[in-house]
Each structure stands twice: as structure tokens, then as C-alpha cells.
Amino acid sequence: FCLSRGLGDVYKRQLQLCAEDNMQVVNCTTPANYFHVLRRQLRRDFRKPLVIMTPKSLLRHKACVSKLEDMGPGTTFHRVLDERGTKVKSGKAKRLVICSGKVYYDLAAARDEAEQWDTEIIRVEQLYPFPTKALIEVLEQTPKATMVWCQEEPKNQGAWSFMEPNLEWVLSRMKAKHKRPVYAGRPASASPATGLASQHKAQQEVLIADALDLKGN
């Protein structure tokens, strides 16, 4: 089933239910990956519940596009997306911002505007089962880079509490310079949202700046 709004606390609760490969949780950021995860679900020879986090804003986001060939023969679902083929110094970045979902587009827009090409943004498209192998393959290209986890949700909501120990395990396994990811997101909150558009925008700008380390720019 799909979830399209109020994702903060629901996100956390769905991930809390995950264990022993009992379900799948994904947050697709491209039309091609959304197509492939549905196709994979139908073609697999086993059945597990599939939870898809799909904010409706991506339906009309100009940057959320895929080429037709991305859904053609020989293509598959990607558990992790890096930025190979772009201006970013993929594999040579000094800062890796790891995220999941639509916050990627805000991060990418701010990074591109600042022309900060030594910062790469990694998208975790499948949160559970945790894509250990795929993530190690991407992160081990830059083991000395600063690793940041960025999310829009408050710290006590969203995927942070699930991702933190898993990312720490990955970083220790690949012998990264920094053994713990840096958190960039909203502080802990009893409410999933501020209720004020202006305050939400201000908070969003702060967390994007924190994730990309743009404060001094």
C-alpha cells in the first residue's frame, strides 16, 4: 500500500515493525524506480507486504522525471541511487549526504545553486530490507568523506532512529574515517508539523544548509 501524507510518525512506525524480512519499505524518488518496484512485487516468486512512501508533491515536481529507456529491457529497481553521470565528483566527494525521499530535490537544488560539486547526495530508495551491499558499494568509493543523514521529519520521527544503527554498522564495516553519520534535520518534536508555512520553510532552509554545510558560503 502507499502512504501519501503525514509521513513523519508513520514512517518511523512502519520501520519499527520491520524484522526478519517480514515486509518491504521503499521511498521512490523517480518514476522509473516506482515502476520497477511495482513490477518487482508482481514478478517475485514470494509475497511480502510492500509499503511505499509516496508524497504527492513529486507527481508535479519538474525534476522528478525518468527517461523511457530507464524502464526498458535490462533495467531494474535500484535500492540506492548515487549521482554518477552528473557534474558531481562521484567517488571523489568530500561530503556525502544520505537521504531518502523528496528531500533529495531540495538538497540537489541548493547544492547545484552553490556549485558545491564536491558534495554528493545518495538516495536510499529501499529502507527495508536494509540495502547493506548496495550502500557499501557506493559509500566505500569515498571512505574519508564526511557522512551525513538528512531528513525533513523531526529527529524523533522519520527514518533516523532506524537508519542510525544501520549506517553505523555499514561505516564500521567499510572502515570509513567517520564511524557515525552526522544528523541534519528538524529537532525532536511532539508534533509532526509546525502548522505554519513560513515556519516550515524557515526550518527547511536550516536543515538543508546544515546537511550541505552551506552556513559559511
Summary of the structure (lengths in Angstrom):
residues: 217
radius of gyration: 16.7
end to end distance: 41.9
largest distance: 51.9
contacts: 643
relative contact order: 0.16
helix: 38%
strand: 18%
